[in-house]
Amino acid sequence: MRLLAFILLVIGAPAWASCALEGKILDSLPNMSCHTPNLVASGRLGAADIDRLKQAGVRLVIDLSEDSETPDFDEGAAVRAAGIEYRSLPIDGAAGLTSGHVDELDRLIAEAGNKPTLIHCASSNRVGALMALRAARLQGRSPAAAIEIGKAWGLKSLEPVVTRQLASREAGSRTPTAPPSADARPALAYPRIAMAGGVYALPASVKMPAADREYRLVIDAKSDEVNDAGLNRRLEIAARALNLYALAGVPADKIKLVVVVHGKATAAVLADASYQKKFGKPNPDAGLIAALHEAGVRISLCGQAMVHADYTIADVRNDVRVELSAMTTLADLQADGYSLIP
């Protein structure tokens, strides 16, 4: 109840109300929130924001985004030029939600002490995810309390991934581990997309994809078949493709992946409100689509299938691109050198 009362108080007050620094100056930052007098979170910074940070009294910026997200803006150089300290801890979406990164963020926060500090990523989603995991793993909070803390810091589309990690951690703490047998199957790994598409690590002697070449892949998603977790199997294949190449050491920027949705899979890309209205329940693929989008996957919807199913563009998720047809999109992509994944 105390946590709920605190959250309601924060919602009812300006985002900067509890800041010791001049938080009102920072109110224009995307998804800005203040959590202690000297700790502020936000979304992406632009060149025009740096002077505001200095005016507000920020003395340290912890950046969780990757350099490739802002190729035309050197944030580190701009922040340091303003006389503000800068630390980079790049988090590659769901794949970056590791215990090592949680520990490193905790170390950076402890190192900052009472220094007015801004922690940010593109939307504060990754900030909230790490803060939720930090609350559970390092501060002993329950999974439910940790999720609420994460949401207060900006946790959104990564919530299913964090929830899964917290549930797995709690189950592991209650279940005694038996020594593995010599022929036991290895555990699935999720190096890029943490909520789906698990893959098995293999010996180094096995032929792997070359890490220095670009891969262009397209997945034809027209089936509404789901896996045991209720996720669309074609979307799961997209997650598995990313995890396989990540396991092989191929950099994320070398993978160009498009999922073309049509036919019976069309409903999978409906916005939450539209899906709820149509089927009376939340969209089970929402979290996976958000994770794929954050990982750089382009998800394209066949406009012909959309209209045939009596949907409009307003019914479709914002992170999904509506195109003329699956036929023309698949033809264009293959003409551009994309390999069709069966």
C-alpha positions in Angstrom: 0.0 0.0 0.0 2.8 2.4 0.8 4.4 1.7 -2.7 1.0 2.3 -4.3 0.5 5.6 -2.4 3.9 6.8 -3.5 3.2 6.0 -7.1 -0.1 7.8 -7.0 1.6 10.8 -5.4 4.2 10.8 -8.2 1.6 10.6 -10.9 -0.4 13.5 -9.4 2.7 15.8 -9.1 4.9 17.3 -11.8 7.7 15.0 -12.9 10.3 17.4 -11.4 8.5 18.0 -8.1 10.8 15.9 -5.9 14.0 17.1 -7.5 16.6 19.0 -5.6 18.1 20.3 -8.9 16.2 22.6 -11.2 13.9 19.8 -12.4 11.4 22.1 -14.0 14.0 23.0 -16.7 14.1 19.3 -17.6 10.4 18.9 -17.9 10.6 19.1 -21.7 12.8 15.9 -21.9 10.8 12.9 -23.2 9.4 10.7 -20.4 11.3 12.7 -17.7 10.8 11.5 -14.1 12.5 12.2 -10.8 13.0 9.5 -8.2 15.3 10.9 -5.5 16.4 14.5 -5.2 19.5 13.8 -7.3 18.4 11.0 -9.7 16.4 11.8 -12.9 15.4 9.5 -15.8 14.4 10.4 -19.3 14.3 9.4 -22.9 16.7 10.4 -25.7 18.7 13.6 -25.5 19.2 15.9 -28.4 21.8 18.6 -28.9 19.4 21.3 -27.7 18.9 19.4 -24.4 22.5 19.6 -23.2 22.4 23.3 -22.2 19.2 22.5 -20.2 21.1 19.8 -18.3 23.7 22.3 -17.3 21.2 24.9 -16.3 19.3 22.3 -14.2 22.5 21.4 -12.3 23.0 17.9 -13.8 26.6 16.9 -13.2 26.6 13.3 -14.5 24.8 11.6 -17.5 24.6 7.8 -17.7 23.6 6.8 -21.2 22.1 3.4 -21.8 21.6 3.8 -25.5 23.9 2.6 -28.2 26.0 4.9 -30.4 24.3 3.5 -33.5 21.0 4.9 -32.4 22.1 8.5 -32.9 24.7 8.4 -35.7 24.5 12.2 -36.3 24.9 13.2 -32.7 28.0 12.5 -30.5 26.2 12.8 -27.1 29.3 12.0 -25.1 31.3 14.8 -26.7 28.5 17.3 -26.3 27.9 16.4 -22.6 31.6 16.6 -21.8 31.9 19.9 -23.7 29.3 21.3 -21.4 31.4 20.4 -18.3 29.2 17.4 -17.4 30.6 13.9 -16.7 29.4 11.2 -19.0 29.3 7.4 -18.6 28.2 5.0 -21.4 26.5 1.7 -20.6 25.0 0.6 -23.9 22.0 -1.8 -23.5 21.0 -3.8 -26.6 17.3 -4.1 -25.8 16.2 -7.3 -24.1 19.5 -9.0 -24.8 21.2 -6.3 -22.6 19.2 -7.0 -19.5 21.9 -9.1 -17.9 23.1 -9.4 -14.3 26.4 -7.9 -15.3 24.7 -4.7 -16.6 22.5 -4.5 -13.5 25.6 -4.6 -11.4 27.4 -2.0 -13.5 24.5 0.4 -13.4 24.3 -0.1 -9.6 28.0 0.7 -9.4 27.6 3.8 -11.5 24.8 5.0 -9.3 26.8 4.3 -6.1 29.8 6.1 -7.6 27.6 9.1 -8.4 26.7 9.5 -4.7 24.8 12.8 -4.2 25.9 14.1 -7.6 22.8 15.2 -9.6 22.6 12.5 -12.2 20.5 11.8 -15.3 20.0 8.2 -16.5 18.5 7.8 -20.0 18.0 5.7 -23.1 15.7 6.3 -26.1 12.4 6.2 -24.1 13.4 5.4 -20.5 12.2 1.8 -21.2 15.6 0.2 -20.7 16.2 2.4 -17.7 13.0 1.1 -16.1 13.9 -2.5 -17.0 17.3 -2.3 -15.3 15.9 -0.5 -12.3 13.3 -3.3 -11.8 15.9 -6.0 -12.0 18.2 -4.0 -9.6 15.3 -3.6 -7.2 14.7 -7.4 -7.2 18.2 -8.7 -7.3 20.2 -6.2 -5.3 17.5 -4.6 -3.0 15.4 -7.7 -2.2 12.1 -6.4 -3.6 9.4 -8.8 -4.5 8.7 -9.3 -8.3 5.5 -7.3 -8.1 7.2 -4.4 -6.3 10.1 -4.5 -8.6 7.9 -4.2 -11.7 6.1 -1.2 -10.2 9.5 0.5 -9.5 10.5 -0.3 -13.1 7.3 1.3 -14.4 7.9 4.4 -12.4 11.3 4.7 -14.1 9.9 4.2 -17.6 9.5 0.4 -18.0 7.0 -0.3 -20.9 7.6 -2.8 -23.8 10.3 -4.7 -21.9 7.9 -5.5 -19.0 7.2 -9.1 -20.3 11.0 -9.8 -20.5 11.6 -8.4 -17.0 8.6 -10.3 -15.6 10.0 -13.5 -17.1 13.4 -12.9 -15.6 12.0 -12.2 -12.2 9.7 -15.2 -12.3 12.7 -17.4 -13.3 14.8 -16.0 -10.5 12.1 -16.6 -7.9 11.5 -20.1 -9.1 15.2 -20.8 -9.0 15.6 -19.6 -5.5 12.9 -22.1 -4.3 14.0 -25.1 -6.4 17.1 -27.1 -5.3 19.4 -27.7 -8.2 20.3 -31.2 -9.0 23.7 -32.1 -10.5 23.3 -32.3 -14.3 23.7 -35.7 -15.9 26.5 -36.3 -18.4 24.0 -36.5 -21.3 21.7 -33.7 -20.2 20.4 -31.3 -22.9 22.0 -27.9 -22.5 19.8 -25.0 -21.5 18.4 -22.7 -24.2 20.2 -19.4 -24.6 18.5 -16.0 -25.4 21.4 -13.7 -26.4 19.3 -11.1 -28.2 15.6 -11.6 -27.7 15.1 -12.8 -24.1 11.4 -13.8 -24.3 11.3 -16.1 -27.3 13.4 -18.0 -29.9 15.8 -19.9 -27.6 18.8 -21.5 -29.2 21.4 -24.1 -28.2 25.1 -23.3 -27.9 27.3 -25.7 -29.9 31.1 -26.4 -29.9 33.4 -24.0 -31.6 34.3 -26.6 -34.2 30.8 -26.3 -35.7 30.6 -24.0 -38.8 29.2 -20.6 -37.8 27.9 -17.7 -39.9 30.7 -15.2 -40.8 30.7 -12.3 -38.3 32.0 -9.7 -40.8 29.2 -9.9 -43.5 25.7 -8.4 -43.7 22.7 -10.7 -43.6 19.4 -9.6 -45.2 16.5 -11.9 -44.1 12.8 -11.8 -44.7 10.2 -14.0 -42.9 6.8 -14.6 -44.5 4.3 -14.6 -41.6 0.9 -15.7 -42.8 -0.1 -18.3 -40.3 -1.8 -17.8 -36.9 -0.2 -21.0 -35.5 1.1 -20.4 -32.0 3.7 -22.0 -29.8 3.2 -23.4 -26.3 3.5 -19.9 -24.8 0.7 -18.6 -27.1 3.1 -16.6 -29.3 2.8 -16.5 -33.1 5.3 -19.1 -34.4 6.5 -16.9 -37.3 7.3 -14.1 -34.9 9.1 -16.6 -32.7 11.2 -17.6 -35.8 12.2 -14.0 -36.1 13.3 -14.0 -32.5 15.2 -17.3 -33.1 17.0 -15.9 -36.1 18.3 -12.9 -34.1 19.3 -15.2 -31.3 21.2 -17.6 -33.6 23.2 -14.8 -35.3 23.9 -13.3 -31.9 25.1 -16.6 -30.6 27.4 -16.8 -33.6 28.9 -13.5 -32.7 27.4 -11.5 -35.6 27.0 -7.9 -34.6 23.4 -6.6 -34.4 24.0 -3.9 -37.0 24.9 -6.7 -39.5 21.4 -8.2 -39.4 18.7 -6.7 -41.6 15.5 -8.6 -40.7 11.9 -8.0 -42.0 8.8 -9.8 -41.0 6.0 -9.6 -43.6 2.6 -10.2 -41.9 -0.5 -11.1 -43.8 -3.2 -13.8 -44.0 -4.3 -15.3 -40.7 -1.4 -13.6 -38.9 -2.8 -10.1 -39.4 -4.4 -9.9 -36.0 -1.1 -10.4 -34.3 0.0 -6.8 -35.1 -3.2 -5.1 -33.9 -2.8 -2.3 -31.3 -3.7 -3.3 -27.7 -7.0 -1.5 -27.7 -8.1 -2.9 -31.1 -7.1 -6.4 -30.1 -8.9 -6.2 -26.8 -12.1 -4.9 -28.5 -12.0 -7.6 -31.2 -11.0 -10.6 -29.0 -11.8 -9.6 -25.4 -8.2 -10.1 -24.2 -4.7 -8.5 -24.4 -2.7 -9.1 -27.6 -0.4 -12.0 -26.6 2.2 -11.0 -29.2 2.5 -7.4 -28.1 5.6 -7.9 -26.0 7.4 -9.9 -28.6 6.6 -7.4 -31.4 7.9 -4.6 -29.2 11.1 -6.5 -28.4 11.6 -7.3 -32.1 11.1 -3.6 -33.0 13.5 -2.5 -30.4 16.0 -4.9 -31.8 15.8 -3.3 -35.2 13.4 -5.7 -36.9 11.1 -4.1 -39.5 7.6 -5.5 -39.2 5.5 -4.9 -42.4 1.7 -5.6 -42.6 0.0 -6.4 -45.9 -2.5 -3.6 -46.5 -4.7 -5.8 -48.6 -5.0 -8.3 -45.7 -5.7 -5.5 -43.3 -8.6 -4.2 -45.3 -10.0 -7.7 -46.0 -10.1 -8.3 -42.3 -12.0 -5.0 -41.8 -9.2 -3.3 -39.9 -7.9 0.2 -40.5 -4.4 1.7 -40.1 -5.6 3.2 -36.8 -6.1 -0.4 -35.6 -2.5 -1.3 -36.2 0.4 -0.9 -33.8 2.6 2.2 -34.2 5.7 0.1 -34.6 4.3 -1.8 -37.6 4.6 -0.5 -41.2 1.5 -0.9 -43.4 2.4 -1.5 -47.0 0.5 -2.1 -50.2 0.6 -5.9 -50.1 2.6 -8.8 -48.9 3.1 -9.9 -52.5 4.8 -6.6 -53.6 6.8 -6.3 -50.4 8.2 -9.8 -50.6 9.1 -9.3 -54.3 10.8 -6.0 -53.5 12.8 -7.4 -50.6 14.0 -10.4 -52.6 14.9 -8.2 -55.5 17.0 -6.2 -52.9 18.9 -9.3 -51.9 16.9 -10.5 -48.9 16.8 -14.2 -48.3 13.4 -15.7 -47.6 13.3 -17.8 -44.4 10.9 -20.7 -44.7 
